[in-house]
Amino acid sequence: MLRINSEYTLEISKDLEELFKALSNINRLTLVYILATGEMERVSVTEMAKKMGLTQPAASQHLKILKTANILNAKKQGNYIYYTFNHKALINHKEKIDFLFGCVFTKCDKRQKEE
């Protein structure tokens, strides 16, 4: 049985807290959807600002948060920095989310059988 205060669950919880904080903004979520749907393969600060109706400093801050949370990678080309998905980190994020929801659904299934 998994213990809530185990080192493993505490580590996952801290990681998920940072991930969920990064995704807790409508502009950042919208950008993730735009990149995920293939509307854009990569995005620069200038492109995000124009597409989302944001100032460049605001767009830059959103992209920085997504990069810090290992959702995006940054690659400099000429005068621009382009952001794309960080595939390896996203797989890691997904595994942690799957673990969390796996625990939740296990509990829900157990309670449902008891009723």
C-alpha angles and dihedrals in degrees: 000000000000117000118219093221095047117129090244096054092044091053092048091046092054091048093048091048090059092044094049091046089054091050095043095093124083093221093053092045091049091051091051089051092048092052093042095052092053094244084129127013093202135001137212127204090256093050093047092048092051096042095047099036093242134136115258092248090053092047090047091052092050092049091047091054092050090048093048089052089053093244093117136033122214125218124180117224116175109310094342136077113214123203125212134166118287095227098187093049091046090056088053091049090050092052091053093047090048089051092051095048091042088060091047094049092046089056092045092050091049092050092046091054090050093055 
